[in-house]
Amino acid sequence: MTQVPELDLTVADTKCGSDSPSVRIMRFWVEVGGEKDIIIKALKGVQVDQVDMWAIAMEDKGVKILEKKDEGNIVLYKVRLP
């Protein structure tokens, strides 16, 4: 069984604009490639809002949120990258 790549946004430097959730997701997508599912771990609040907005903005490119699981103060996303 192959391991699903995971991006943990909870360890991001929130003071740096170049480390925003959407920028980190795009960099991760380039690193791992497409045609696969990934896990994104985000803190409730701004990070979750930004992941949701990114996914909506990227829907026309084929990005799909397959699962969104509430784990207390963290939300786990399973996302399909085209």
C-alpha positions, 0 to 999 in steps of 0.5 A: 500500500502506498503512503499518501503524501501529507502537508502539515500546515500547522507548523507554518510560519504564520508571520511570513506571507510566502508561507501562506497555506495556499502558497505552501499547497501549490509548492507541495503540489509541484513537489509531489506531482499530480494524479494522486490524493494528499492529506492536508492538516490545517488549524481551524480558523485562518488556515482552514478558511484558506484551504477551503478558498484554495480548493474552490479557486482550483476546482476548475483545474480538477482539485477536489476535496474528497474528505474533510474531518474535524479533529478538534482544533485541527481539520484533516483534508483528503484532497485529489490533485489532478 
